[in-house]
Amino acid sequence: MGELTKLLNDAISKSLADAKADSCARFSAHLDGLIRHITKEELSSIEIIELLHHESLKFHSAGFTY
């Protein structure tokens, strides 16, 4: 039973690491999209702050917190 537990723990650990890496890659891509939007639209600093605030609210409403 000990070996099975170790194998399951290893599989869970790998799955969690993979999920974390995927989340980081998706968040990074999202930030890249925001940067492209900010640059293309030549947003002012106030508009950038409003955009970031809106994005923050979207993450919080989806259940993501820090």
N, C-alpha and C positions, 0 to 999 in steps of 0.2 A: 504494500500500500504506500510506503514512503516514496518509492520510485515514481509511481503514478502521480502522487501529489506534486513531486518536483517537476515532472513533465507538464502537468497542468499549470503550475505556477509560472514555469518558463514560457508556455504558450500565451498565458494571460499577459505576462510582462511584455512579450514581443508585440502582442496586439495593441496594448496601451501605447507602447513606443511608436508603433506605426500610425496609430490614430493621432498622436500628438504631432508627429512629423507632417501628416496630411493636413491637420488643422493649421499648422504654421505656414505651410506652403499656400494654402487657400487664403489665409489672412494676408500674407505677403502679396499675393496676386491682387487681392482687393485693394491694398494700399497703392500698388502700382496703378490700378485703374483710377483711383482718386487723384493721384499725381498727374496722370494724363489729362483727366477732366479739368483739374485746376489750371494746368498749363495751357490747354487748348482754349478754355474760356477766359483766360487771363483774369482769374478771380482776384478781388481785393483781399486784404488781410481779414476784414470783417466777414466777407463771404466765405472765406476758408474756415474761419472759426465756426460760422453757422453750419457749414457743411459737416465739419468734424463733430459738432454737437448732434446734428441729425443722425450721423452714422453711429455715434455712441448710443443714442436712444434706441436705434434699431437693434444693436447688440444686447442692450439691457432688456428690451422687450422680448428678445428671443431666449432670455434666460442666462446670458453670459454676463458674469460679473468678475471683478478683480479681487 
